[in-house]
Amino acid sequence: MTTQTPVPFWFLRGGTSRGPYFRRADLPEDLDQLAKVLCQVVGAGNPRNIDGLGGGVAVTTKTAMLSKSEEPGIDVDYFFAQVAVEEELVDYGPTCGNILVGVGPAAIEMGLVEARDGETPVRIRAVNTGATVEALVQTPGGQVEYRGDVALDGVPGTAAPVGLNFLDVVGSKTGAMFPTGNRIDVIDGVEVTCIDVAMPMMIARAADFGVTGYETVEALNENKDLFARMEAIRLKAGEMMGMGDVTKSVTPKIGLIAPPKGNGHFAARYFMPWDTHPTLAVTGSQCLASCALMPGTVAEGVVKPIPPSPARVLIEHPMGEMEVTLTYGDGPSFQSAGLIRTARLIARGEVMVDPALMGPAS
């Protein structure tokens, strides 16, 4: 017997993030009550998340909640929550592309989707943004295969590929690719592109913030003046994008771009937004690649020319490179983005929660 309430969970690495995946039905429906549960699960409010499953950085305090979808043509509804590290704070506004990588495998593990022999397509609706994604999961013999030969920069070893094709991601949060109506806005003397493809972002040239765009994650995180300046501009960008007061919201995210140092089309540093991402977010990579594709943005003159559709865009990040495949038409008009990532089931079982947090909302 236990004085705590056990909640079933599956703990997966998706791309370069990780966290617990739940069946939505096993958690409180009320979002305020749910936030309290997720904060305890992660251990939010402590820099080491010592009393929970979190890892002390934003890429390891993410959570996913899955359910069978009632939408025609959709298999799984994916509800994402970003839990803060040092505050007891939960943001339901964004989605997360890296955690999304684990949704297909997790849905099969949970019994929400029946696996086929060979490969299993899983059509996913991102509840937070309404975007539709098709994942292709390797399932020889009707079981998820995690072993494989695909390597991801920022993840040790290799694993089986999970193919992702993102559809309907333009204006995912704001309803428009360029929600301010401009491809470049000047905020506090800095040129920025406010763009919404898979993830609303404020993108600028690294040089305009006094950095190269090639700094390490540690060097950037230590640059408090940089973060203060970026945050001040981000808050104004959020209002201009129609997102209101984004003081406590992780969106819009921030991207700084620079010319490539290697074989990439450009280099990028991605901010979440109060920490530097160790690599690059999946959704953020699509937004950055889309910005690079569109003429008249801050990317013009910084990036190498984008090849014809379907274009393989290579983005350099602090731990290597990420490839995004863009499909587009004349104009150019954005159609879809695809990536190959990996996921791994790390653990499964029950996480213990204070029963008072699981009760009805007060």
GUPA-708405 format. One record per residue (C-alpha): residue in one letter; x, y, z. Coordinates in Angstrom, 1 decimal, padded with zeros to 4 digits. Example, Ala and Ser with C-alpha at 12.3 -4.5 7.8 and 13.67 -1.06 7.14 Angstrom:
residues 2
  residuo       u       v       w
        A   012.3  -004.5   007.8
        S   013.7  -001.1   007.1
//
This chain:
residues 362
  residuo       u       v       w
        M   000.0   000.0   000.0
        T   001.1   003.5  -000.7
        T  -000.1   007.0   000.4
        Q   000.7   008.2  -003.1
        T  -001.3   007.8  -006.3
        P   000.5   005.8  -009.0
        V   000.1   007.1  -012.6
        P   001.3   004.9  -015.5
        F   003.9   006.5  -017.7
        W   006.3   005.8  -020.5
        F   009.6   007.6  -020.4
        L   011.1   008.3  -023.9
        R   013.8   010.2  -025.5
        G   012.4   011.9  -028.6
        G   015.1   013.5  -030.8
        T   017.3   015.5  -028.4
        S   014.7   015.9  -025.7
        R   013.2   013.5  -023.2
        G   010.3   013.2  -020.7
        P   007.4   011.2  -019.5
        Y   004.5   010.3  -021.8
        F   001.1   009.7  -020.3
        R  -002.4   008.6  -021.4
        R  -004.4   011.8  -021.2
        A  -007.2   010.0  -019.5
        D  -005.0   009.1  -016.5
        L  -004.4   012.8  -015.6
        P  -006.8   015.5  -014.3
        E  -008.9   017.2  -017.0
        D  -008.7   020.6  -015.4
        L  -005.6   022.4  -016.7
        D  -004.7   024.1  -013.4
        Q  -004.9   020.8  -011.6
        L  -002.9   019.1  -014.3
        A  -000.2   021.8  -014.0
        K   000.2   021.0  -010.3
        V   000.6   017.3  -011.1
        L   003.1   017.8  -013.9
        C   005.2   020.2  -011.7
        Q   005.4   017.4  -009.1
        V   006.2   014.7  -011.7
        V   009.0   016.8  -013.1
        G   010.2   018.3  -009.8
        A   009.7   021.8  -011.0
        G   010.9   024.6  -008.6
        N   014.4   023.2  -008.0
        P   017.4   023.7  -010.3
        R   018.2   020.0  -010.3
        N   014.5   018.8  -010.2
        I   015.7   016.7  -007.3
        D   012.2   015.6  -006.3
        G   011.0   014.5  -009.8
        L   011.9   013.1  -013.2
        G   013.2   016.3  -014.7
        G   016.9   016.7  -015.6
        G   017.5   020.3  -014.6
        V   017.3   021.8  -018.2
        A   014.3   022.7  -020.3
        V   014.8   019.9  -022.8
        T   014.4   017.4  -020.0
        T   011.3   018.9  -018.3
        K   008.9   018.2  -021.2
        T   005.8   016.1  -021.0
        A   003.4   014.5  -023.5
        M  -000.2   013.3  -023.0
        L  -001.8   011.1  -025.7
        S  -005.3   009.9  -026.5
        K  -007.1   008.3  -029.4
        S  -008.3   011.1  -031.7
        E  -011.9   011.6  -032.6
        E  -010.8   013.7  -035.6
        P  -011.4   011.9  -039.0
        G  -008.1   010.7  -040.5
        I  -006.2   011.2  -037.2
        D  -004.9   008.4  -035.0
        V  -003.6   010.2  -031.9
        D  -004.1   013.5  -030.2
        Y  -000.8   014.8  -028.7
        F  -001.1   017.4  -026.0
        F   002.3   018.9  -024.9
        A   003.2   020.7  -021.8
        Q   006.5   022.5  -021.2
        V   007.3   022.5  -017.5
        A   009.7   025.1  -016.1
        V   012.9   024.0  -014.3
        E   013.3   026.5  -011.4
        E   009.6   027.7  -011.2
        E   006.4   025.8  -010.7
        L   005.2   026.9  -014.0
        V   003.6   025.0  -017.0
        D   003.2   026.4  -020.5
        Y   000.5   024.8  -022.7
        G   001.0   027.2  -025.5
        P   003.6   025.6  -027.7
        T   004.2   022.1  -029.1
        C   007.5   020.3  -029.2
        G   008.8   018.6  -032.3
        N   011.5   016.6  -030.5
        I   009.0   015.1  -028.0
        L   006.7   014.6  -031.0
        V   009.2   012.1  -032.4
        G   008.4   009.8  -029.5
        V   004.6   010.1  -029.9
        G   004.3   007.4  -032.6
        P   006.3   004.8  -030.6
        A   004.6   005.8  -027.4
        A   001.1   005.5  -028.9
        I   001.9   001.9  -030.0
        E   003.4   001.0  -026.7
        M   000.3   002.4  -024.9
        G  -002.0   000.4  -027.2
        L  -003.5   003.5  -028.7
        V  -002.3   002.5  -032.2
        E  -002.1  -001.1  -033.6
        A   001.3  -001.8  -035.1
        R   001.7  -003.2  -038.6
        D   004.4  -005.6  -039.6
        G   007.2  -003.6  -041.1
        E   006.4   000.1  -040.8
        T   003.4   001.8  -039.1
        P   002.2   005.2  -040.1
        V   000.8   007.3  -037.3
        R  -001.2   010.4  -038.1
        I  -000.9   012.8  -035.1
        R  -002.7   016.0  -034.3
        A  -000.8   018.5  -032.2
        V  -003.5   019.7  -029.8
        N  -001.6   022.8  -028.8
        T  -001.3   024.2  -032.3
        G  -003.7   022.1  -034.5
        A  -000.9   021.0  -036.8
        T  -001.0   017.6  -038.4
        V   002.0   015.3  -038.6
        E   002.5   011.9  -040.0
        A   005.1   009.7  -038.3
        L   006.5   006.6  -039.8
        V   007.6   004.1  -037.1
        Q   009.7   001.0  -037.7
        T   007.7  -002.0  -036.5
        P   009.1  -005.3  -037.7
        G   007.0  -008.2  -036.4
        G   004.4  -005.7  -035.1
        Q   006.7  -004.3  -032.4
        V   008.5  -001.0  -032.2
        E   012.1  -001.3  -033.2
        Y   014.4   001.1  -031.4
        R   017.7  -000.3  -032.7
        G   019.0   001.1  -035.9
        D   021.9   002.9  -037.7
        V   020.6   006.5  -037.7
        A   022.8   008.9  -035.7
        L   021.7   012.3  -034.4
        D   024.1   015.0  -033.5
        G   023.6   015.5  -029.7
        V   022.5   011.9  -029.0
        P   025.0   009.1  -028.3
        G   025.0   006.0  -030.5
        T   022.5   005.1  -033.2
        A   018.8   004.2  -033.3
        A   016.0   003.3  -035.7
        P   014.6   006.1  -037.9
        V   011.3   007.9  -037.2
        G   010.2   009.8  -040.3
        L   008.1   012.9  -039.7
        N   006.2   014.9  -042.3
        F   004.7   018.1  -041.0
        L   001.5   019.4  -042.7
        D  -000.6   022.5  -042.1
        V   002.1   024.2  -040.0
        V   002.0   027.7  -041.5
        G   000.5   030.1  -039.0
        S   000.4   027.3  -036.4
        K  -000.2   029.7  -033.5
        T  -001.0   033.1  -035.0
        G  -002.8   032.2  -038.2
        A  -000.2   033.7  -040.6
        M   003.3   033.0  -041.7
        F   004.3   036.6  -041.1
        P   001.8   037.7  -038.3
        T   003.0   041.3  -038.2
        G   002.4   041.7  -041.9
        N   006.1   042.4  -042.6
        R   009.0   040.2  -043.5
        I   011.3   042.4  -041.5
        D   010.4   044.6  -038.5
        V   012.8   046.9  -036.6
        I   012.4   046.6  -032.8
        D   014.8   048.6  -030.6
        G   017.0   049.2  -033.6
        V   017.4   045.5  -034.5
        E   016.0   044.0  -037.6
        V   013.9   040.8  -036.9
        T   011.7   038.5  -038.8
        C   008.5   037.5  -036.9
        I   007.5   034.2  -038.5
        D   005.2   031.3  -037.6
        V   005.8   028.0  -039.2
        A   005.4   025.0  -036.8
        M   006.6   027.3  -034.0
        P   006.2   031.1  -033.7
        M   009.7   032.7  -033.7
        M   011.6   035.9  -033.6
        I   014.6   035.5  -035.9
        A   017.5   037.9  -036.2
        R   021.1   038.0  -037.4
        A   023.5   037.0  -034.7
        A   025.8   039.9  -035.6
        D   023.0   042.4  -034.9
        F   023.1   041.2  -031.3
        G   026.9   041.5  -031.1
        V   027.6   037.7  -031.3
        T   029.0   035.5  -034.0
        G   026.3   032.8  -034.0
        Y   029.1   030.2  -033.5
        E   029.4   030.5  -029.7
        T   029.0   027.4  -027.5
        V   025.9   026.9  -025.5
        E   027.8   027.6  -022.3
        A   029.2   030.9  -023.6
        L   025.8   032.1  -024.7
        N   024.1   031.1  -021.4
        E   026.7   033.1  -019.5
        N   026.0   036.2  -021.6
        K   023.3   037.8  -019.4
        D   023.4   041.1  -021.3
        L   022.5   039.2  -024.5
        F   019.6   037.5  -022.9
        A   018.3   040.7  -021.4
        R   018.4   042.5  -024.7
        M   016.8   039.5  -026.6
        E   014.0   039.2  -024.0
        A   013.1   042.9  -024.2
        I   012.8   042.6  -028.0
        R   011.0   039.3  -027.8
        L   008.3   040.8  -025.5
        K   007.6   043.5  -028.1
        A   007.7   041.0  -030.9
        G   005.1   038.8  -029.1
        E   002.7   041.8  -028.9
        M   003.3   042.7  -032.5
        M   002.5   039.0  -033.5
        G  -000.8   039.2  -031.8
        M   000.3   036.9  -029.0
        G  -000.3   039.4  -026.2
        D   001.9   039.5  -023.1
        V   004.4   036.7  -023.5
        T   006.3   037.4  -020.3
        K   005.5   033.9  -018.9
        S   005.2   032.1  -022.3
        V   008.0   030.3  -024.0
        T   006.8   031.5  -027.3
        P   007.8   033.2  -029.5
        K   011.1   031.4  -029.4
        I   014.3   033.2  -030.5
        G   016.7   032.2  -033.3
        L   019.9   033.9  -034.2
        I   021.4   033.0  -037.6
        A   024.8   033.4  -039.2
        P   026.6   032.3  -042.4
        P   027.6   028.7  -042.4
        K   031.0   027.6  -041.2
        G   030.9   024.2  -042.8
        N   028.6   022.4  -045.3
        G   025.4   023.8  -044.0
        H   023.1   026.4  -045.6
        F   023.4   028.6  -042.4
        A   024.3   028.4  -038.7
        A   021.7   028.9  -036.0
        R   021.5   029.3  -032.3
        Y   018.0   028.5  -030.8
        F   016.8   029.9  -027.5
        M   013.9   028.4  -025.5
        P   013.8   031.4  -024.9
        W   015.5   031.8  -021.5
        D   018.2   029.1  -022.2
        T   020.2   028.1  -025.2
        H   019.0   024.9  -026.8
        P   021.9   022.3  -026.8
        T   021.1   021.5  -030.4
        L   018.0   022.6  -032.3
        A   014.3   022.1  -031.8
        V   012.5   020.1  -034.5
        T   009.7   022.8  -034.8
        G   012.3   025.5  -034.6
        S   014.3   024.0  -037.4
        Q   011.3   024.1  -039.7
        C   010.7   027.7  -038.9
        L   014.3   028.7  -039.4
        A   014.5   026.8  -042.7
        S   011.3   028.4  -043.9
        C   012.7   031.9  -043.0
        A   015.8   031.0  -045.0
        L   013.5   030.0  -048.0
        M   011.5   033.2  -048.1
        P   013.0   036.3  -049.7
        G   013.0   039.6  -047.9
        T   013.6   038.2  -044.4
        V   016.7   038.7  -042.2
        A   018.0   035.4  -043.7
        E   018.5   037.1  -047.1
        G   022.2   037.5  -047.7
        V   023.1   035.3  -044.8
        V   022.1   031.8  -046.0
        K   023.3   029.9  -049.0
        P   020.8   029.6  -051.8
        I   018.0   027.1  -051.1
        P   017.9   024.3  -053.8
        P   014.7   023.5  -055.7
        S   011.8   021.7  -054.0
        P   012.0   019.2  -052.3
        A   014.9   021.1  -050.8
        R   017.2   019.5  -048.2
        V   018.2   022.4  -045.9
        L   021.2   021.8  -043.6
        I   021.3   023.8  -040.5
        E   024.5   024.0  -038.3
        H   023.9   024.0  -034.6
        P   026.1   023.7  -031.5
        M   026.5   019.9  -031.6
        G   026.5   019.3  -035.4
        E   023.8   019.6  -038.1
        M   020.1   019.1  -038.6
        E   018.5   018.4  -042.0
        V   015.1   019.6  -042.9
        T   013.3   018.8  -046.2
        L   011.1   021.6  -047.4
        T   008.5   021.1  -050.1
        Y   007.3   024.3  -051.7
        G   005.7   025.8  -054.8
        D   006.0   029.0  -056.7
        G   006.3   032.3  -054.9
        P   007.7   030.4  -052.9
        S   004.7   028.9  -051.1
        F   005.4   026.6  -048.2
        Q   003.8   023.2  -048.4
        S   005.4   020.8  -045.9
        A   008.5   020.0  -044.0
        G   010.0   016.6  -043.3
        L   012.7   015.2  -041.0
        I   014.3   011.9  -040.0
        R   014.8   011.6  -036.2
        T   015.1   008.8  -033.6
        A   013.4   007.9  -030.3
        R   014.0   005.4  -027.6
        L   011.9   004.0  -024.8
        I   014.0   004.4  -021.7
        A   011.6   003.3  -018.9
        R   008.0   002.5  -018.2
        G   006.1   002.1  -015.0
        E   004.3   004.3  -012.5
        V   005.2   007.7  -011.2
        M   004.0   008.7  -007.8
        V   001.8   011.8  -007.2
        D   000.3   013.3  -004.1
        P  -003.4   012.2  -004.2
        A  -004.5   015.7  -003.2
        L  -003.2   017.0  -006.6
        M  -005.2   014.3  -008.5
        G  -008.5   015.3  -007.0
        P  -011.1   017.7  -008.5
        A  -010.1   021.3  -009.0
        S  -010.9   023.6  -006.1
//
